[in-house]
Amino acid sequence: MPDSIHSGHRERIREQYKAHGADAFLDHQFLELLLTYAIPRKDTNELSHLLLERFGSLEGVVTAEIAQLMLVDGVGESTAVFLRMQGDLFRRLRLHRLADARGSIRLTSPVEAARYAVSQLSLNTYETVLAVCLNAKKVVQSCERVVGGSLSEAQIYPRNIAEAALLRRAHGILLVHNHPSGDPSPSKADAETTESVRAALESIGVQLFDHIIVGGDHAYSFSTGAVIGVSGAEAEVFSLADYQALQSQAARAGKLLRVMEPY
């Protein structure tokens, strides 16, 4: 039978996972194992390498758009959906940690907003814009994806944000987008967009609580002008100038360290 060649290997790696967990696997091995549940009658080792080469990391694979995954030879729609669901599951679990006993998420401060924004978008490899609709008690009513962009930019239209607010009868909006580069520092265009969206919302009686830019585990808050790090239990807060200085120092240190590494 066609699958008999690989059935023994599949069983071995599944037993290895049961005995030792994910830490016993390199990324390509873990992805290979994952793919065996989506592709039952084919060797998935080569495909796992192709996916990692195309998207750069395991994180990149499970957060890629379904259409992009399907461009890889050997990935059909069901496999693409299966992979994307892994990233969405991880994001949902992160968001559940922010919810109260009733499952509601209340965002009453920039730190809480930053944690929510990072949970939503830190894994996204494409720039994405979200309009988070809040009621009068600052409870999240909905999170609307208003636009998805390219690897580097997404155009934000104030009218789309206002329409989302009207549709959900929102008391206020938290505007969120990510910088796939990992740097949450705002651009001049980001600042101009913030004011355009604020004006559009004010015209319909809706408040813009904040505009959060996500870069990795950090987020910039326009309402405070601060960069908030949320990777630990306690948030770290930096001025934008201090954050950029720290990043510059880390980059210089990295270059100096690499000089000492063997070829």
Secondary structure, DSSP 8 states (H G I E B T S, - for coil): -TTHHHHHHHHHHHHHHHHH-GGGS-HHHHHHHHHHTT-TTS--HHHHHHHHHHHSSHHHHHTS-HHHHTTSTT--HHHHHHHHHHHHHHHHHHHHTT--TTS--B--SHHHHHHHHHHHHTT-SS-EEEEEEE-TT-BEEEEEEEEE--SS-----HHHHHHHHHHTT-SEEEEEEE-TTS-----HHHHHHHHHHHHHHHTTT-EEEEEEEEETTEEEETTTTEEEE-SSSS-EEEEHHHHHHHHHHHHHHHHHHHHTS--
